[in-house]
C-alpha cells in the first residue's frame, strides 16, 4: 500500500483533482476480508466482501513450503484482491461519468 500513498502524493502535488478514485475510497468499499489456506498447500485465498455485497478474491502461493508464512500469504492475497477492487470501482466511476 505504500505505493498507493506515493502515487496519491504525486497526484496531490500536481493538483490532479478531476473525478477519480483514491486509496481511501477503495478501502472504504471493502467491508470484510476472509482468508483460507487449502489443506496440504501453500495457497492462500482472500475473499473481500464489498459494501454492496459483491465478493472479490485474490490469491498467493509460494513455490517452497519451507517459505510459507500465513501472515505474508494473507497480505499478498489481500493486495491482489484489493487491486481488483480498483478495476471494478474504476469501471463504475467511468460509467457514472459517461452519463453526466
ROVEX-993086 format. One record per residue (C-alpha): residue in one letter; x, z, y. Coordinates in steps of 0.05 Angstrom, whole numbers, padded with zeros to 5 digits, always signed. Example, Ala and Ser with C-alpha at 12.3 -4.5 7.8 and 13.67 -1.06 7.14 Angstrom:
BEGIN
a+00246+00156-00090;s+00273+00143-00021;
// end
This chain:
BEGIN
x+00000+00000+00000;x+00059+00007+00047;x+00060-00069+00051;x-00012-00066+00076;x+00009-00017+00131;x+00068-00061+00152;x+00023-00123+00157;x-00031-00084+00194;x+00021-00060+00244;x+00044-00132+00255;x-00028-00155+00266;x-00040-00099+00316;x+00026-00114+00353;x+00005-00187+00361;x-00066-00168+00384;x-00100-00209+00330;x-00168-00178+00338;x-00217-00230+00314;x-00264-00211+00258;x-00221-00193+00198;x-00211-00145+00141;x-00167-00084+00146;x-00137-00039+00093;x-00185+00016+00116;x-00245-00029+00104;x-00220-00047+00035;x-00210+00026+00018;x-00279+00043+00046;x-00310-00009-00001;x-00284+00028-00062;x-00330+00083-00087;x-00294+00105-00151;x-00236+00088-00196;x-00235+00099-00272;x-00177+00087-00319;x-00170+00072-00392;x-00108+00063-00436;x-00124+00028-00501;x-00102+00065-00563;x-00035+00042-00590;x-00019+00001-00528;x+00014+00006-00460;x-00045-00029-00428;x-00078+00009-00371;x-00143-00017-00342;x-00171+00006-00276;x-00245-00004-00261;x-00263+00002-00188;x-00336+00012-00172;x-00351-00014-00102;x-00402+00016-00054;x-00453-00037-00074;x-00445-00021-00148;x-00403-00082-00166;x-00343-00070-00212;x-00273-00099-00205;x-00218-00090-00256;x-00143-00090-00253;x-00092-00080-00307;x-00020-00062-00320;x+00024-00063-00382;x+00097-00052-00397;x+00139-00091-00447;x+00171-00030-00478;x+00130+00031-00499;x+00190+00073-00481;x+00177+00056-00408;x+00103+00073-00408;x+00083+00123-00355;x+00009+00137-00345;x+00015+00152-00271;x+00054+00088-00257;x+00007+00047-00300;x-00053+00073-00262;x-00021+00059-00195;x-00005-00013-00214;x-00073-00025-00246;x-00107+00004-00184;x-00068-00041-00137;x-00084-00102-00179;x-00158-00086-00176;x-00154-00070-00102;x-00123-00138-00089;x-00185-00170-00120;x-00229-00130-00071;x-00191-00164-00014;x-00212-00232-00042;x-00284-00212-00051;x-00290-00180+00017;x-00255-00239+00049;x-00306-00286+00018;x-00363-00242+00043;x-00335-00240+00114;x-00325-00315+00115;x-00396-00325+00090;x-00423-00280+00145;x-00381-00314+00199;x-00404-00383+00176;x-00476-00364+00191;x-00465-00337+00260;
// end
